[in-house]
Amino acid sequence: VVIMDEKTEKKKQHRAAQAGRKRERKKDKKHKGEPVVKHNPKAFRFSGGVLATGKKIQKTLDRKAKRERAELINKTPDIPPPFVVVVQGPPGVGKTTLIRSLVKAFTKQNLVSVSGPITLVGAKDRRYTFFECPNDLPGMIDLAKVADLVLCMVDASFGFEMETFEFINIMQTHGFPRVVCVLSHMDSFLKLSGQKKAKKQIKARFWAELYDGAKVHAMSGIEYGRYARKDILLLTRLILNIKYLPLSWRSAHPYILAHRFEDATEATRDTEEDGHQVNFYGYVYGAMLRPNIVMHLPGVGDYNVTAVKNYSDPCPPPEKLGMKQRADATSEERKQNKAAMRLRTLSDKYRLIYAPSSNIGNVVFDADAMYINVAEHKDGFTRKEDFVQPEQDADEDENSKEGSESSGEDEEGTRLPEAVSMVRKLQQADGVLDGVVRRKSMALIPGMEVEVPVEEVTQGGRTRRRVLERPMEGAER
């Protein structure tokens, strides 16, 4: 038992709260009615001091300068022309393979040869024109002036070459477009560590030449003559998501990237002293193109523009087709098919491509003509002599036709299928009316002939026979 004296016992002293919600309430009651002092360094950054005052003045001047800067005027129409994508790189790096892979991904069509500009539909509101950059200096300069996006291809197993640095310097002179570095031959590295090391080195050098943060895309390998599907899918997404800023010089000057041209000199020149007339077909970029102005042809010189005509778009965007469909529809159809009128996805019928120089597409339109290209493997029912007449006598030609058709063999002596032989015989057979005109009678029932009224017509020094619609008076029936 412990007995303590009342005089020696000490009580625990009360300690006031130094923090917490209760302390804040007591503090607010104590200083109620007094002004609150604001000392939040994040909310009130320039509250005092020499350094803070200088920053405040600098920020005010920056705002003023930003207001004084002229805004960029975007002169692109509601339906813009296709964006120009230039694929550049040294020889043997894989430029043609990349374009063929991108065309297959966008349009689901196989491109046999790559020649000239290739225009296709990439999205609901975007079209692209792919162009392979040549390895000569004039071609690099011409394409650097019109490119909206440049795919610089680099051989990862070898590194940067002189053509890449030359093209980068040219782009800096003519207005720098968007640039993406594409690495090929990544499958030449046996180990994954070698791929990562090479990609890191090329990326550092590419950033040093352009800017920090430039996109670098690597291709893992080739499958069935094209790059891997996964790599191409990532590259197409990158191309679709890039935002293109209008350049001031291009917006103030009209220019054309011609898809094809036609020499119309013989049809328009009366005398030999008259000059040549050439028709260029392509999309107009930049400002409005007007007639009777002087335009520069790279490598040729300055020439006058005689006329500017608007032709139907060979590769229309899906939005334009959807607008036409909505305009043709009635009010009731719009109410019933309101959701169907809205273009949500890009179906296969909208995946168009226009490449007149790359042997794709069968119909080509000119100013005054239309050309239809029939492939050799699709003209089995028509004889080759019907396209190009051989240099031989007409009698020999007829004899050769009759002999080949009767024997069921083609011009080269190979046996024709039965269906092809029958169709060719029908093509060579005379018409019924032609025989009637020559015989002047037609047998409908065996043993009974009907006289057909025929009149002779002389036209241009040549006499022809024509069957009358009604029988002549006095004709025996």
C-alpha positions in Angstrom: 0.0 0.0 0.0 1.4 3.4 -1.0 0.2 6.4 0.9 0.8 9.8 -0.7 0.5 13.2 0.9 -1.9 15.7 -0.6 0.7 18.4 -0.6 3.3 16.3 -2.5 0.8 15.2 -5.4 1.1 17.2 -8.7 -1.6 17.3 -11.4 -0.9 17.1 -15.1 -0.8 20.5 -16.7 -3.3 21.2 -19.6 -1.6 21.6 -23.1 -3.5 23.6 -25.6 -3.9 22.1 -29.1 -1.3 23.4 -31.6 -2.9 22.1 -34.8 -6.1 20.5 -36.0 -9.7 21.5 -36.8 -10.5 22.4 -33.2 -7.5 24.8 -33.1 -8.6 26.4 -36.3 -12.1 27.0 -35.0 -10.8 28.7 -31.9 -8.4 30.8 -33.9 -11.2 32.0 -36.2 -13.3 33.0 -33.2 -10.4 34.9 -31.7 -9.6 36.8 -34.9 -13.2 37.3 -36.0 -13.7 40.5 -38.0 -10.0 41.0 -38.8 -8.7 40.9 -42.4 -7.3 37.6 -43.6 -3.7 37.8 -44.6 -3.1 35.8 -47.9 0.3 34.1 -48.0 -0.4 31.2 -50.4 2.8 31.1 -52.6 1.1 29.2 -55.4 -1.9 31.4 -55.7 -0.2 34.7 -55.1 3.2 34.2 -56.7 4.1 37.9 -57.3 3.2 39.2 -53.9 6.3 41.2 -53.3 10.1 41.4 -53.7 12.4 42.5 -56.5 12.6 39.1 -58.2 8.8 38.6 -58.1 8.1 42.1 -59.4 10.4 41.5 -62.4 8.7 38.2 -63.2 5.3 40.0 -63.0 6.5 42.6 -65.5 7.9 40.0 -67.8 4.7 38.1 -67.8 2.7 41.2 -68.6 5.0 42.0 -71.6 4.7 38.4 -72.9 0.9 38.7 -72.9 1.1 42.0 -74.7 3.5 40.6 -77.4 1.2 37.5 -77.8 -1.7 39.8 -78.6 0.3 41.7 -81.1 1.3 38.6 -83.1 -0.6 38.1 -86.3 -2.8 35.1 -86.4 -2.3 32.4 -89.1 -5.1 32.5 -91.7 -6.1 29.0 -92.8 -7.2 29.3 -96.4 -7.9 25.6 -97.0 -11.5 25.0 -98.3 -14.1 22.9 -96.6 -13.0 19.9 -98.6 -9.2 20.3 -98.6 -7.0 18.8 -101.2 -5.0 15.6 -100.3 -2.0 16.0 -98.0 1.3 15.3 -99.7 3.3 12.6 -98.0 6.9 12.3 -99.4 8.8 9.1 -98.7 12.5 9.9 -98.8 15.6 7.8 -98.3 18.8 6.5 -99.9 18.7 3.7 -102.5 17.8 0.3 -101.3 16.3 1.4 -98.0 12.8 0.2 -98.7 10.8 3.3 -100.0 8.8 1.3 -102.6 8.0 -1.4 -100.1 6.8 1.1 -97.6 4.4 2.8 -100.2 3.1 -0.6 -101.3 2.4 -1.5 -97.7 0.7 1.7 -96.9 -1.5 1.5 -100.0 -2.5 -2.1 -99.0 -3.4 -0.9 -95.5 -5.5 2.1 -96.7 -7.2 0.7 -99.8 -6.8 -3.1 -99.5 -5.4 -3.2 -103.1 -2.1 -4.6 -104.3 0.1 -2.0 -106.0 2.3 -3.7 -108.6 4.6 -0.7 -109.6 5.2 2.6 -107.8 5.4 5.5 -110.3 4.3 9.1 -109.9 1.9 10.4 -107.3 -0.6 8.0 -105.7 -3.8 9.6 -104.2 -6.0 7.6 -101.9 -8.7 8.0 -99.2 -7.2 7.6 -95.7 -10.1 8.6 -93.4 -13.5 10.1 -93.5 -12.2 13.6 -93.9 -8.6 13.0 -95.1 -6.9 12.1 -98.4 -3.2 11.5 -98.9 -0.9 11.7 -102.0 2.2 9.5 -101.6 5.2 10.3 -103.7 8.6 8.6 -103.7 11.4 11.1 -103.6 14.2 10.5 -106.2 17.8 10.6 -105.2 18.8 13.6 -107.3 19.0 17.2 -106.0 16.4 18.8 -108.2 13.8 16.2 -107.3 14.5 16.8 -103.6 14.1 20.5 -103.9 10.8 20.3 -105.8 9.2 17.8 -103.3 10.5 19.8 -100.3 8.4 22.7 -101.4 5.1 20.9 -101.5 5.5 18.2 -98.8 3.1 18.3 -95.8 4.7 15.2 -94.2 8.0 13.6 -94.9 8.8 9.9 -94.0 12.6 9.8 -93.8 13.6 6.2 -94.1 16.9 5.1 -92.5 18.7 1.8 -92.8 19.1 0.8 -89.1 21.9 -1.6 -89.9 24.0 1.1 -91.7 22.9 4.4 -90.1 22.4 7.8 -91.6 23.5 8.6 -95.1 24.3 11.8 -96.9 20.9 11.9 -98.8 19.0 12.2 -95.5 21.1 15.2 -94.2 20.8 16.9 -97.6 17.0 16.6 -97.6 16.8 17.9 -94.0 18.8 21.0 -95.0 16.6 21.6 -98.0 13.5 21.4 -95.9 14.8 24.0 -93.5 15.2 26.4 -96.4 11.7 25.9 -97.9 9.6 25.8 -94.7 9.9 22.8 -92.4 7.0 20.3 -92.7 6.2 17.4 -90.3 8.9 14.8 -90.3 8.8 11.1 -89.1 11.8 8.8 -89.1 11.2 5.3 -90.3 13.8 2.6 -89.5 14.1 -0.4 -91.8 16.3 -3.6 -91.8 15.7 -4.1 -88.1 15.6 -7.8 -88.7 19.3 -7.8 -89.6 20.1 -7.7 -85.8 20.3 -11.1 -84.3 19.7 -9.9 -80.7 17.1 -7.7 -79.3 19.7 -5.7 -77.4 21.3 -4.7 -80.7 18.0 -3.4 -82.0 17.5 -1.3 -78.9 21.0 0.1 -79.0 20.8 1.0 -82.7 17.4 2.6 -82.3 18.6 4.7 -79.3 21.6 6.0 -81.2 19.7 6.9 -84.4 17.0 8.6 -82.2 19.5 10.7 -80.4 21.1 11.8 -83.7 17.7 12.5 -85.3 16.7 14.6 -82.4 20.0 16.5 -82.6 19.3 17.3 -86.3 15.6 18.2 -85.9 14.2 18.8 -82.4 13.7 16.8 -79.2 10.6 14.7 -79.4 10.6 13.9 -83.1 8.8 10.6 -83.9 10.9 7.6 -84.7 9.1 4.4 -86.0 10.8 1.1 -86.5 9.8 -1.7 -88.9 10.5 -5.2 -87.5 10.6 -7.1 -90.8 9.0 -8.1 -94.1 6.1 -10.5 -94.5 4.9 -11.6 -98.0 6.8 -8.8 -99.7 5.5 -6.1 -97.4 6.3 -4.8 -94.0 4.6 -6.5 -90.9 0.9 -5.7 -90.6 1.3 -4.5 -87.0 4.1 -2.1 -87.8 2.1 -0.6 -90.7 -1.0 -0.3 -88.6 0.9 1.8 -86.0 2.4 3.9 -88.8 -1.0 4.6 -90.4 -2.4 5.7 -87.0 0.6 8.0 -86.6 0.0 9.5 -90.0 -3.7 10.0 -89.3 -3.2 11.7 -86.0 -0.6 14.3 -87.2 -1.8 17.9 -87.3 -0.6 19.9 -90.3 0.0 23.6 -89.8 -0.4 25.9 -92.8 2.8 27.6 -94.0 2.5 31.3 -94.8 4.4 31.2 -98.1 2.4 28.2 -99.4 -1.0 29.8 -98.4 -0.1 33.0 -100.4 0.9 31.2 -103.6 -1.1 28.7 -105.7 0.7 25.6 -106.9 -0.2 22.2 -108.4 1.2 18.7 -107.9 0.3 17.3 -111.4 -0.8 13.7 -111.4 -0.5 13.5 -115.2 -0.2 15.7 -118.2 -1.3 15.6 -121.9 0.3 17.2 -124.9 -2.5 18.9 -126.8 -0.3 20.7 -129.3 -1.4 18.9 -132.5 -5.1 19.6 -131.8 -4.6 23.3 -131.2 -1.7 24.4 -133.3 -2.6 25.8 -136.8 0.9 26.6 -137.9 4.4 25.4 -137.0 5.2 28.8 -135.5 2.6 28.4 -132.8 3.8 27.2 -129.4 3.1 24.0 -127.5 0.0 23.5 -125.4 0.2 21.1 -122.5 -2.7 20.2 -120.2 -1.8 19.4 -116.5 -4.3 17.5 -114.3 -4.0 17.8 -110.5 -5.2 19.3 -107.3 -4.7 23.1 -106.6 -3.0 24.0 -103.3 -2.5 27.3 -101.5 -4.3 30.4 -102.9 -6.8 30.5 -105.7 -5.4 29.7 -109.2 -6.6 32.1 -111.8 -6.1 32.1 -115.6 -3.8 34.5 -117.5 -1.0 34.4 -114.9 2.6 33.3 -115.1 3.5 29.9 -113.5 6.9 28.3 -113.1 7.5 24.7 -114.3 10.5 23.3 -112.4 13.4 22.7 -114.7 11.6 24.2 -117.7 10.8 27.9 -117.1 8.0 30.4 -116.7 4.8 30.1 -118.9 1.4 31.7 -119.2 -1.7 29.9 -118.0 -4.3 29.9 -120.8 -7.3 28.5 -118.9 -8.2 26.8 -115.6 -11.1 24.3 -115.7 -12.8 22.3 -113.0 -13.2 18.6 -113.6 -14.8 15.8 -111.6 -12.7 14.6 -108.7 -11.2 11.1 -109.6 -10.8 10.3 -105.9 -13.6 12.1 -104.0 -13.6 12.1 -100.2 -16.3 10.1 -98.3 -17.7 13.3 -96.8 -18.4 14.7 -100.3 -20.3 11.5 -101.3 -22.2 11.6 -98.0 -23.2 15.2 -98.6 -24.5 14.3 -102.1 -26.4 11.4 -100.7 -28.0 13.6 -98.0 -28.9 16.3 -100.7 -30.6 13.7 -102.9 -32.6 12.2 -100.1 -36.1 13.5 -99.4 -37.2 14.8 -96.0 -39.1 11.6 -95.1 -36.0 9.5 -96.0 -33.9 11.8 -93.8 -36.2 11.2 -90.9 -36.4 7.5 -91.3 -32.7 6.9 -92.1 -31.2 9.7 -90.0 -28.6 7.3 -88.5 -27.9 5.8 -91.8 -27.2 9.2 -93.4 -24.4 9.8 -90.9 -21.1 8.4 -92.1 -19.6 6.6 -89.1 -17.0 4.2 -90.5 -15.1 4.0 -93.8 -16.5 1.1 -95.7 -14.7 -0.6 -98.6 -16.7 1.3 -101.3 -15.2 4.6 -100.0 -11.6 3.3 -100.1 -10.7 4.8 -103.4 -7.3 5.2 -105.1 -6.1 7.2 -108.1 -2.7 6.5 -109.5 -2.6 7.0 -113.3 1.1 6.4 -113.5 1.2 3.1 -111.5 -1.0 0.9 -113.7 -3.9 0.8 -111.2 -7.4 1.7 -112.3 -9.0 0.9 -115.7 -10.6 4.2 -116.7 -8.7 7.4 -117.4 -10.5 10.7 -118.2 -9.0 13.4 -120.4 -10.3 16.8 -121.5 -12.0 15.3 -124.6 -11.7 11.6 -124.3 -12.0 8.6 -122.0 -9.6 5.6 -122.1 -10.5 2.1 -120.9 -7.6 -0.2 -120.1 -8.4 -3.9 -120.6 -6.0 -6.3 -119.0 -4.5 -9.1 -121.2 -5.9 -11.8 -118.9 -9.4 -10.5 -119.2 -9.8 -10.3 -123.0 -10.2 -14.0 -123.7 -13.4 -13.6 -125.7 -12.0 -11.0 -128.1 -9.3 -11.7 -130.7 -6.1 -9.7 -130.5 -6.4 -8.7 -134.1 -9.6 -6.8 -133.3 -7.5 -4.4 -131.1 -4.6 -3.9 -133.4 -5.0 -4.8 -137.1 -2.1 -6.8 -138.5 -0.3 -5.7 -141.6 -1.6 -8.2 -144.1 -4.1 -8.4 -146.8 -7.8 -8.3 -146.0 -8.5 -11.6 -147.8 -5.8 -13.3 -145.8 -7.1 -11.8 -142.6 -10.6 -13.2 -143.3 -9.2 -16.6 -144.2 -7.1 -16.7 -141.0 -10.2 -15.8 -138.9 -12.4 -18.4 -140.5 -9.7 -21.1 -140.2 -8.9 -20.3 -136.5 -12.5 -20.1 -135.5 -13.5 -23.3 -137.3 -10.7 -25.2 -135.8 -11.2 -23.8 -132.3 -7.7 -22.5 -131.9 -6.4 -19.0 -131.1 -3.8 -17.0 -133.0 -0.9 -18.8 -131.4 -2.2 -22.3 -132.2 -3.3 -23.3 -128.7 -6.7 -25.0 -128.2 -9.5 -22.7 -127.0 -12.1 -23.6 -124.4 -15.5 -24.5 -125.8 -17.2 -21.4 -124.3 -14.6 -19.0 -125.8 -14.8 -20.7 -129.2 -18.7 -20.5 -129.3 -18.6 -16.8 -128.3 -16.0 -16.0 -131.0 -18.2 -17.8 -133.6 -21.2 -15.7 -132.6 -19.0 -12.5 -132.9 -18.0 -13.5 -136.4 -21.4 -14.6 -137.6 -23.5 -12.3 -139.9 -26.6 -10.7 -138.6 -30.0 -11.9 -139.6 -31.0 -8.7 -141.2 -27.8 -8.6 -143.2 -28.7 -12.0 -144.8 -32.2 -10.9 -145.4 -31.1 -7.8 -147.2 -28.9 -9.8 -149.5 -31.5 -12.5 -150.2 -34.5 -10.2 -150.4 -36.6 -13.0 -148.9 -37.0 -14.8 -145.6 -38.4 -18.3 -145.0 -40.5 -18.5 -141.9 -42.2 -21.9 -142.7 -40.4 -24.6 -144.7 -41.6 -24.4 -148.3 -42.9 -20.8 -148.0 -41.0 -17.6 -148.6 -41.9 -14.1 -147.7 -40.6 -11.2 -149.8 -39.1 -8.5 -147.7 -39.4 -4.9 -148.9 -36.0 -3.4 -149.5 -35.1 -0.1 -151.0 -31.7 1.1 -152.3 -30.2 4.2 -150.9 -27.3 6.0 -152.5 -25.2 8.1 -150.1 -21.7 9.4 -150.6 -21.3 7.6 -153.9 -22.1 4.3 -152.3 -25.3 2.2 -152.8 -26.8 0.5 -149.7 -30.0 -1.6 -149.2 -32.3 -0.8 -146.3 -35.3 -2.8 -145.0 -38.5 -0.8 -144.9 -40.7 -0.8 -141.8 -43.9 -1.4 -143.8 -44.3 -3.6 -146.9 -44.6 -1.8 -150.2 -47.9 -1.6 -152.0 -48.5 -4.5 -154.3 -46.0 -6.8 -152.6 -47.1 -10.5 -152.4 -47.5 -12.0 -149.0 
